[in-house]
Amino acid sequence: MRRLFTVFSTGWPGLALLLLRGVFGIALVIDSSGYLRGLNTPLSGWLTGGVGMAAGGMLLLGLLTPVAGSVAGIGILGVWLSWLPRSVPSLFRSPTEVLFSLLILQTIVLVGPGAFSIDARLFGRREIIIPDLDSSPR
């Protein structure tokens, strides 16, 4: 699991990654909620909306960020290519919006979640204390 993450940026870069994940996660949750509003929504719409809500929530929290970003990217591409049903209204209608969304998700996946995430707490830096062999009792 550790191989999914490269660096957990701290300071201003970490804050920028938090904002990037937060804004995109909120947009994904809002867009996915459009699938779950209708009473006559088909099963594929409920599944698409549920997976989108889960991916958006995971991006917001910074939990398994590379996986959530990849799932969200595949979902957005699938909706744009009409493989999956489209919500009404949709935030990802035009090719420009889809391209920007995919580039943002690619940035999040490749750079990582940052220090302000659950991933950083679970898989982040650890301090290893190696005891001094000369001072140990024999």
KEMARKOL-48172 format. One record per residue: residue number from 1; residue in three letters; chain; x negated, y negated, z of N, C-alpha, C in turn. Coordinates in Angstrom, 1 decimal, decimal comma. Layout:
BEGIN
NUM_ALA_A_X_Y_Z_X_Y_Z_X_Y_Z
...
***
This chain:
BEGIN
1_MET_A_-0,8_1,2_0,0_0,0_0,0_0,0_-0,9_-1,3_0,0
2_ARG_A_-2,0_-1,2_0,7_-2,9_-2,3_0,8_-3,4_-2,8_-0,6
3_ARG_A_-3,4_-1,9_-1,6_-3,9_-2,2_-2,9_-3,0_-3,1_-3,7
4_LEU_A_-1,7_-3,3_-3,2_-0,8_-4,2_-3,9_-1,1_-5,6_-3,6
5_PHE_A_-1,9_-5,9_-2,6_-2,2_-7,3_-2,1_-3,6_-7,6_-2,3
6_THR_A_-3,9_-8,8_-2,8_-5,3_-9,2_-3,0_-5,7_-10,1_-1,9
7_VAL_A_-5,1_-11,3_-1,7_-5,5_-12,3_-0,7_-4,2_-12,8_-0,1
8_PHE_A_-4,3_-13,2_1,2_-3,2_-13,8_1,9_-3,7_-15,2_2,2
9_SER_A_-3,4_-16,1_1,2_-3,9_-17,5_1,3_-3,3_-18,2_2,5
10_THR_A_-4,2_-19,0_3,2_-3,8_-19,7_4,4_-3,8_-21,2_4,0
11_GLY_A_-3,3_-22,0_4,9_-3,4_-23,5_4,8_-2,4_-23,9_3,7
12_TRP_A_-2,8_-25,0_3,0_-1,9_-25,5_1,9_-1,6_-24,6_0,8
13_PRO_A_-2,6_-23,7_0,3_-2,2_-22,7_-0,7_-1,1_-21,7_-0,1
14_GLY_A_-1,2_-21,3_1,1_-0,3_-20,4_1,7_1,1_-21,1_1,8
15_LEU_A_1,1_-22,4_2,1_2,4_-23,1_2,2_3,0_-23,2_0,8
16_ALA_A_2,2_-23,5_-0,2_2,7_-23,6_-1,6_3,3_-22,2_-2,0
17_LEU_A_2,6_-21,1_-1,6_3,2_-19,8_-2,0_4,5_-19,6_-1,2
18_LEU_A_4,6_-20,0_0,0_5,9_-19,9_0,8_7,0_-20,7_0,1
19_LEU_A_6,7_-21,9_-0,4_7,7_-22,7_-1,1_8,1_-22,1_-2,4
20_LEU_A_7,1_-21,5_-3,1_7,4_-20,9_-4,4_8,3_-19,7_-4,2
21_ARG_A_7,9_-18,8_-3,3_8,7_-17,7_-3,0_10,1_-18,1_-2,5
22_GLY_A_10,2_-19,1_-1,6_11,4_-19,5_-1,1_12,4_-20,1_-2,1
23_VAL_A_11,9_-20,9_-2,9_12,8_-21,5_-4,0_13,2_-20,5_-4,9
24_PHE_A_12,4_-19,6_-5,4_12,8_-18,6_-6,3_13,7_-17,6_-5,7
25_GLY_A_13,4_-17,2_-4,4_14,2_-16,3_-3,7_15,7_-16,8_-3,6
26_ILE_A_15,8_-18,1_-3,2_17,1_-18,7_-3,0_17,8_-18,7_-4,4
27_ALA_A_17,1_-19,1_-5,5_17,7_-19,1_-6,8_18,2_-17,7_-7,2
28_LEU_A_17,5_-16,7_-6,9_17,9_-15,3_-7,2_19,1_-14,9_-6,4
29_VAL_A_19,1_-15,2_-5,1_20,3_-14,9_-4,3_21,5_-15,6_-4,8
30_ILE_A_21,4_-16,9_-5,1_22,5_-17,6_-5,6_23,0_-17,0_-6,9
31_ASP_A_22,1_-16,7_-7,8_22,5_-16,1_-9,1_23,1_-14,8_-8,9
32_SER_A_22,6_-14,0_-8,0_23,1_-12,6_-7,8_24,5_-12,6_-7,1
33_SER_A_24,8_-13,7_-6,3_26,0_-13,8_-5,7_27,2_-13,9_-6,7
34_GLY_A_26,9_-14,4_-7,9_27,9_-14,5_-8,9_28,4_-13,2_-9,3
35_TYR_A_27,6_-12,1_-9,2_28,1_-10,8_-9,6_29,0_-10,2_-8,5
36_LEU_A_28,9_-10,7_-7,3_29,7_-10,0_-6,2_30,9_-10,8_-5,9
37_ARG_A_31,3_-11,9_-6,6_32,4_-12,7_-6,3_33,7_-12,1_-6,9
38_GLY_A_33,6_-11,5_-8,1_34,8_-11,1_-8,8_35,4_-9,8_-8,2
39_LEU_A_36,7_-9,7_-8,3_37,4_-8,5_-7,8_37,4_-7,4_-8,8
40_ASN_A_37,3_-7,7_-10,1_37,3_-6,7_-11,2_35,9_-6,4_-11,7
41_THR_A_34,9_-6,7_-10,9_33,5_-6,5_-11,3_33,2_-5,0_-11,5
42_PRO_A_32,6_-4,7_-12,7_32,3_-3,2_-12,9_31,2_-2,8_-12,0
43_LEU_A_31,0_-1,5_-11,9_29,9_-1,0_-11,0_28,6_-1,5_-11,4
44_SER_A_28,3_-1,6_-12,7_27,0_-2,1_-13,1_26,8_-3,5_-12,6
45_GLY_A_27,8_-4,4_-12,6_27,7_-5,7_-12,0_27,4_-5,7_-10,6
46_TRP_A_28,1_-4,8_-9,8_27,8_-4,7_-8,4_26,4_-4,2_-8,1
47_LEU_A_25,9_-3,3_-8,9_24,5_-2,8_-8,8_23,5_-3,9_-9,1
48_THR_A_23,7_-4,6_-10,2_22,8_-5,7_-10,6_22,8_-6,8_-9,6
49_GLY_A_24,0_-7,1_-9,1_24,0_-8,2_-8,0_23,4_-7,7_-6,7
50_GLY_A_23,6_-6,5_-6,3_23,0_-6,0_-5,1_21,5_-5,9_-5,2
51_VAL_A_21,0_-5,4_-6,3_19,5_-5,3_-6,4_18,9_-6,8_-6,5
52_GLY_A_19,6_-7,7_-7,2_19,2_-9,1_-7,3_19,2_-9,7_-5,9
53_MET_A_20,2_-9,5_-5,1_20,3_-10,0_-3,7_19,1_-9,5_-2,9
54_ALA_A_18,9_-8,1_-3,0_17,8_-7,5_-2,2_16,5_-8,1_-2,6
55_ALA_A_16,2_-8,2_-3,9_14,9_-8,7_-4,4_14,8_-10,2_-4,0
56_GLY_A_15,8_-11,0_-4,1_15,7_-12,4_-3,6_15,5_-12,5_-2,1
57_GLY_A_16,2_-11,7_-1,3_15,9_-11,7_0,1_14,5_-11,2_0,5
58_MET_A_14,0_-10,2_-0,2_12,6_-9,8_0,0_11,6_-10,8_-0,4
59_LEU_A_11,9_-11,6_-1,5_11,0_-12,6_-1,8_11,0_-13,8_-0,8
60_LEU_A_12,2_-14,1_-0,3_12,3_-15,1_0,8_11,5_-14,7_2,0
61_LEU_A_11,6_-13,5_2,4_10,9_-13,0_3,6_9,4_-12,7_3,4
62_GLY_A_9,1_-12,5_2,1_7,7_-12,1_1,8_7,5_-10,6_2,2
63_LEU_A_8,5_-9,8_1,9_8,4_-8,4_2,2_8,3_-7,6_0,9
64_LEU_A_7,2_-6,8_0,8_6,8_-6,1_-0,4_7,0_-7,0_-1,6
65_THR_A_6,3_-8,1_-1,5_6,5_-9,1_-2,5_6,2_-8,7_-4,0
66_PRO_A_5,1_-7,9_-4,2_4,8_-7,5_-5,6_5,9_-6,6_-6,2
67_VAL_A_6,5_-5,7_-5,3_7,5_-4,9_-5,8_8,8_-5,7_-6,0
68_ALA_A_9,2_-6,5_-5,1_10,4_-7,4_-5,3_10,3_-8,3_-6,5
69_GLY_A_9,1_-8,9_-6,7_8,9_-9,7_-7,9_9,0_-9,0_-9,2
70_SER_A_8,4_-7,8_-9,2_8,5_-7,0_-10,4_9,9_-6,5_-10,7
71_VAL_A_10,7_-6,1_-9,7_12,1_-5,7_-9,9_12,9_-6,9_-10,3
72_ALA_A_12,7_-8,1_-9,7_13,4_-9,3_-10,2_13,1_-9,6_-11,6
73_GLY_A_11,8_-9,5_-12,0_11,4_-9,8_-13,4_12,1_-8,9_-14,4
74_ILE_A_12,1_-7,6_-14,0_12,7_-6,6_-14,9_14,2_-6,9_-15,0
75_GLY_A_14,8_-7,2_-13,9_16,2_-7,5_-13,9_16,6_-8,8_-14,7
76_ILE_A_15,8_-9,8_-14,6_16,0_-11,0_-15,4_15,9_-10,8_-16,8
77_LEU_A_14,8_-10,1_-17,2_14,6_-9,7_-18,6_15,7_-8,8_-19,1
78_GLY_A_16,2_-7,9_-18,3_17,3_-7,0_-18,7_18,6_-7,8_-18,9
79_VAL_A_18,9_-8,7_-18,1_20,1_-9,5_-18,3_19,9_-10,4_-19,5
80_TRP_A_18,8_-11,0_-19,7_18,6_-11,8_-20,9_18,7_-11,1_-22,2
81_LEU_A_18,2_-9,8_-22,2_18,2_-9,0_-23,4_19,5_-8,2_-23,5
82_SER_A_20,5_-8,5_-22,6_21,8_-7,9_-22,6_21,8_-6,5_-22,3
83_TRP_A_20,8_-5,9_-21,6_20,8_-4,6_-21,1_21,7_-4,4_-19,9
84_LEU_A_21,8_-5,5_-19,1_22,6_-5,6_-17,9_23,6_-6,7_-18,0
85_PRO_A_24,7_-6,6_-17,3_25,8_-7,6_-17,4_25,3_-8,9_-16,8
86_ARG_A_25,8_-10,0_-17,4_25,5_-11,4_-17,0_26,5_-11,9_-16,0
87_SER_A_26,0_-12,6_-15,0_26,9_-13,2_-14,0_27,4_-14,6_-14,6
88_VAL_A_28,6_-15,0_-14,0_29,1_-16,3_-14,5_29,3_-17,1_-13,2
89_PRO_A_28,7_-18,2_-13,1_27,7_-18,8_-13,9_26,3_-18,2_-13,7
90_SER_A_25,4_-18,3_-14,6_24,1_-17,7_-14,5_23,0_-18,8_-14,6
91_LEU_A_22,0_-18,7_-13,7_20,9_-19,6_-13,7_19,9_-19,3_-14,8
92_PHE_A_20,0_-18,1_-15,4_19,0_-17,7_-16,3_19,6_-17,5_-17,7
93_ARG_A_20,1_-18,6_-18,3_20,8_-18,5_-19,6_19,9_-18,6_-20,8
94_SER_A_19,1_-19,7_-20,8_18,4_-20,0_-22,0_17,0_-19,3_-22,0
95_PRO_A_16,4_-19,2_-23,2_15,1_-18,6_-23,2_14,0_-19,4_-22,4
96_THR_A_14,2_-20,7_-22,3_13,2_-21,5_-21,5_13,4_-21,2_-20,0
97_GLU_A_14,6_-21,0_-19,5_14,8_-20,7_-18,1_14,2_-19,3_-17,8
98_VAL_A_14,5_-18,4_-18,7_14,0_-17,0_-18,5_12,4_-17,0_-18,6
99_LEU_A_11,8_-17,7_-19,5_10,4_-17,8_-19,6_9,8_-18,4_-18,3
100_PHE_A_10,3_-19,5_-17,9_9,8_-20,1_-16,6_10,0_-19,2_-15,4
101_SER_A_11,1_-18,5_-15,4_11,4_-17,6_-14,3_10,3_-16,4_-14,3
102_LEU_A_10,1_-15,9_-15,4_9,2_-14,8_-15,5_7,7_-15,2_-15,2
103_LEU_A_7,4_-16,4_-15,6_6,1_-17,0_-15,3_5,9_-17,2_-13,8
104_ILE_A_7,0_-17,7_-13,1_6,9_-17,9_-11,7_6,8_-16,6_-11,0
105_LEU_A_7,6_-15,6_-11,4_7,5_-14,3_-10,8_6,1_-13,6_-11,0
106_GLN_A_5,5_-13,8_-12,2_4,2_-13,3_-12,5_3,2_-13,9_-11,6
107_THR_A_3,3_-15,2_-11,3_2,4_-15,9_-10,4_2,5_-15,3_-9,0
108_ILE_A_3,8_-15,1_-8,6_4,0_-14,6_-7,2_3,4_-13,2_-7,1
109_VAL_A_3,6_-12,4_-8,1_3,2_-11,0_-8,0_1,6_-10,9_-8,1
110_LEU_A_1,0_-11,7_-8,9_-0,5_-11,7_-9,1_-1,2_-12,4_-8,0
111_VAL_A_-0,7_-13,5_-7,5_-1,4_-14,2_-6,4_-1,1_-13,6_-5,1
112_GLY_A_0,1_-13,1_-4,9_0,4_-12,5_-3,6_1,3_-13,4_-2,8
113_PRO_A_1,8_-12,9_-1,6_2,8_-13,6_-0,9_2,3_-14,7_0,0
114_GLY_A_1,0_-14,8_0,3_0,5_-15,8_1,1_0,5_-15,4_2,6
115_ALA_A_-0,1_-16,3_3,5_-0,2_-15,9_4,9_1,1_-16,0_5,6
116_PHE_A_2,1_-16,8_5,1_3,3_-17,0_5,8_4,4_-16,0_5,3
117_SER_A_4,1_-14,7_5,5_5,0_-13,7_5,0_4,9_-12,5_5,9
118_ILE_A_5,9_-11,6_5,7_5,9_-10,4_6,5_4,8_-9,5_6,0
119_ASP_A_4,5_-9,5_4,7_3,4_-8,7_4,1_2,1_-9,1_4,8
120_ALA_A_1,9_-10,3_5,1_0,6_-10,7_5,7_0,5_-10,1_7,1
121_ARG_A_1,7_-10,1_7,8_1,7_-9,5_9,2_1,5_-8,0_9,1
122_LEU_A_2,0_-7,3_8,1_1,9_-5,9_8,0_0,6_-5,4_7,4
123_PHE_A_0,2_-6,1_6,4_-1,0_-5,6_5,6_-2,2_-6,6_5,6
124_GLY_A_-2,1_-7,6_6,4_-3,1_-8,7_6,3_-4,4_-8,3_6,9
125_ARG_A_-5,2_-9,3_7,2_-6,6_-9,1_7,7_-6,5_-8,6_9,1
126_ARG_A_-7,4_-7,7_9,4_-7,5_-7,1_10,8_-8,9_-7,3_11,3
127_GLU_A_-9,0_-7,4_12,6_-10,3_-7,6_13,3_-10,7_-6,2_13,8
128_ILE_A_-11,9_-5,7_13,3_-12,4_-4,4_13,8_-13,6_-4,7_14,7
129_ILE_A_-13,5_-4,2_15,9_-14,5_-4,4_16,9_-15,3_-3,1_17,0
130_ILE_A_-16,6_-3,2_16,7_-17,5_-2,1_16,7_-18,3_-2,2_18,0
131_PRO_A_-18,2_-1,2_18,9_-18,9_-1,3_20,2_-20,4_-1,2_20,0
132_ASP_A_-21,2_-1,9_20,8_-22,6_-1,9_20,8_-23,1_-0,6_21,4
133_LEU_A_-23,9_0,2_20,6_-24,3_1,5_21,0_-25,4_1,4_22,1
134_ASP_A_-26,1_0,3_22,2_-27,2_0,2_23,2_-26,6_0,0_24,6
135_SER_A_-25,5_-0,7_24,7_-24,9_-1,0_26,0_-23,9_0,1_26,5
136_SER_A_-23,7_1,1_25,7_-22,7_2,1_26,1_-23,4_3,1_27,2
137_PRO_A_-22,6_3,5_28,2_-23,2_4,5_29,2_-23,5_5,8_28,5
138_ARG_A_-24,5_6,5_29,1_-24,9_7,8_28,5_-24,6_8,9_29,5
***
